[in-house]
Amino acid sequence: MSRSILRADALPGGRRAHAAQPAQAPAPAAKAPRNGATPPLAKGAGEIRIIGGQWKRTRLPVAQRPGLRPTPDRVRETLFNWLGQDLTGWRCLDAFAGTGALGFEAASRGAAAVQLVENDAALVAQLHSLQQRLEASAVRVQRGDGVSSLRACAPGSLHLVLLDPPFDSALFVPALQAAADAVAADGFVYLEAPQAWTDEALAPFGLGVHRHLKAGAVHAHLLQHRASAAG
């Protein structure tokens, strides 16, 4: 089994910073949306960039949204180094898309089909806007539940599943099980989590660790079916 572990100080932190922050005056309360509409995305929260492929250096906006933790540039760069850069023909599903950085990165590198699944209506609208702006014909944006979308996939039909659930949720176990069923025998599951997942913990899903790194408060894993991960 091959593993790559980087020092915690080698990469920036994950999507949700846990370090204590200086006290600040509370921001003015936002006006409540009318008729129960989803509040618009806050502006000025920052941006990230696509690392490689046809949209290299394209910047993606990052909205102020509870729990939104865009995968840092250098972590994504390492992930796609692990995957070999060229994803031509791959079928991918990003089950908790957020900003769409992981899914658009896959499409930029030649993936044939990338499904972005996100529950937040405002983020879904932003993903649609980005898809149109980039003319990303391989990308399909869907509002919904990532685990349910994985369960709806034909067994073994995906080359890459991207999992980045909210860290305080109970979604890790069902997401891993659904991903293990949906990914091909020689495919990959990328997982971000607040702690390391060992081979023993992954055994019930038939998965094993192929690569791992710790980046600040985030553990990033590249998983495969156990027979492939041990090869």
Backbone hydrogen bonds, N-H to C=O, Kabsch-Sander energy under -0.5 kcal/mol:
donor,donor_aa,acceptor,acceptor_aa,energy
2,S,229,A,-0.7
6,L,4,S,-0.5
10,A,7,R,-1.8
11,L,8,A,-0.6
17,A,15,R,-0.6
36,G,33,P,-0.7
37,A,34,R,-2.0
42,A,64,Q,-0.6
48,I,60,L,-2.5
50,I,58,T,-2.8
54,Q,108,S,-2.3
56,K,53,G,-1.6
57,R,50,I,-2.8
58,T,55,W,-2.4
60,L,48,I,-3.7
62,V,46,G,-2.6
63,A,61,P,-0.5
64,Q,42,A,-0.7
65,R,63,A,-1.0
68,L,65,R,-2.2
76,R,72,P,-2.3
77,E,73,D,-2.6
78,T,74,R,-2.0
79,L,75,V,-2.5
80,F,76,R,-2.4
81,N,77,E,-1.4
82,W,78,T,-2.4
83,L,79,L,-1.8
84,G,80,F,-0.6
84,G,81,N,-0.7
85,Q,80,F,-2.5
86,D,84,G,-2.6
87,L,85,Q,-0.7
87,L,109,R,-2.5
89,G,110,G,-1.6
90,W,87,L,-2.5
92,C,90,W,-0.5
92,C,113,A,-3.2
93,L,160,L,-1.8
94,D,115,Q,-3.0
95,A,93,L,-0.8
95,A,162,L,-2.0
96,F,162,L,-0.5
97,A,94,D,-0.6
97,A,117,V,-2.7
100,G,97,A,-2.7
104,F,100,G,-3.0
105,E,101,A,-1.8
106,A,102,L,-1.9
107,A,103,G,-2.2
108,S,104,F,-2.6
109,R,105,E,-1.1
110,G,107,A,-1.8
111,A,106,A,-1.9
112,A,90,W,-1.4
113,A,90,W,-1.7
114,V,138,A,-2.8
115,Q,92,C,-2.3
116,L,114,V,-0.6
116,L,140,R,-3.1
117,V,94,D,-2.6
117,V,115,Q,-0.6
118,E,142,Q,-2.1
124,V,120,D,-2.4
125,A,121,A,-2.2
126,Q,122,A,-1.8
127,L,123,L,-2.5
128,H,124,V,-2.5
129,S,125,A,-2.1
130,L,126,Q,-2.4
131,Q,127,L,-2.6
132,Q,128,H,-2.2
133,R,129,S,-2.5
134,L,130,L,-2.6
135,E,131,Q,-0.6
136,A,131,Q,-2.2
137,S,135,E,-1.6
139,V,136,A,-1.5
140,R,114,V,-2.9
142,Q,116,L,-3.0
144,G,118,E,-1.5
144,G,142,Q,-0.6
149,S,145,D,-2.0
150,L,146,G,-2.0
151,R,147,V,-2.4
152,A,148,S,-1.4
153,C,150,L,-1.3
156,G,181,D,-1.7
157,S,154,A,-1.8
157,S,182,A,-0.6
158,L,182,A,-2.2
159,H,91,R,-2.5
160,L,91,R,-1.6
161,V,188,F,-2.1
162,L,93,L,-2.8
163,L,161,V,-0.6
163,L,190,Y,-3.0
164,D,162,L,-0.5
169,S,166,P,-1.8
175,A,171,L,-2.4
176,L,172,F,-2.6
177,Q,173,V,-2.3
178,A,174,P,-2.3
179,A,175,A,-2.6
180,A,176,L,-2.6
181,D,177,Q,-1.6
182,A,178,A,-1.8
183,V,179,A,-2.3
184,A,158,L,-3.2
187,G,184,A,-1.7
188,F,159,H,-2.4
189,V,223,L,-2.2
190,Y,161,V,-3.1
191,L,221,H,-2.5
192,E,163,L,-1.9
193,A,219,H,-2.1
198,T,196,A,-0.6
202,L,198,T,-1.8
203,A,199,D,-1.2
205,F,202,L,-1.7
206,G,203,A,-1.7
207,L,202,L,-1.7
208,G,224,Q,-2.7
210,H,222,L,-3.0
211,R,222,L,-1.8
212,H,4,S,-1.2
213,L,220,A,-2.3
214,K,6,L,-0.8
215,A,213,L,-0.5
215,A,218,V,-3.2
216,G,8,A,-0.8
218,V,215,A,-2.0
219,H,193,A,-3.0
220,A,213,L,-2.9
220,A,218,V,-0.5
221,H,191,L,-2.9
222,L,211,R,-2.7
223,L,189,V,-3.4
223,L,221,H,-0.6
224,Q,208,G,-2.1
226,R,206,G,-2.1
228,S,225,H,-0.9
229,A,225,H,-2.7
230,A,226,R,-2.0
231,G,228,S,-1.0
